[in-house]
Amino acid sequence: MGRSVTIEACKRLGIPSMDIPVDLPTPEVARLIPLEMARELMAVPLAIEEGILTVAMASPYDGEAVAALVESSGYEIFPVLSPLDQLEAALQRVEGLWYGDPCDQPSREE
């Protein structure tokens, strides 16, 4: 399914789309979804607001995936569609947050 078709399908279903800010997720939020599950579902937790976890996904209309995220995180999920390239970049940031990748840490000037 092409990106424009996916966007149109999500609009019909009332699922919003968004770009993923480069400063998200925070380490605390990133760890709410197991890394393997995030990779498998192409899902990146972004933020918690009023007890609801916003998750950027490649397939936010996938009810089974959303249900798995609810079960795993313990939060109600607000799924949003995000571009695949941004999801891949965000998943790399999440991996760095899980494993403390030094490449993702700010450089220190001595």
ZIVENSUL-V305963 format. One record per helix or strand of 2 or more residues. SS is the DSSP state (2 for helix, 1 for strand). FROM is the first residue (numbers start at 1). TO is the last residue. If there is no record, write none. Layout:
# ZIVENSUL-V305963
ss = [SS & SS]
from = [FROM & FROM]
to = [TO & TO]
This chain:
# ZIVENSUL-V305963
ss = [2 & 2 & 2 & 1 & 1 & 2 & 1 & 2 & 2]
from = [3 & 27 & 35 & 43 & 52 & 63 & 76 & 84 & 102]
to = [13 & 30 & 41 & 49 & 57 & 73 & 81 & 99 & 104]
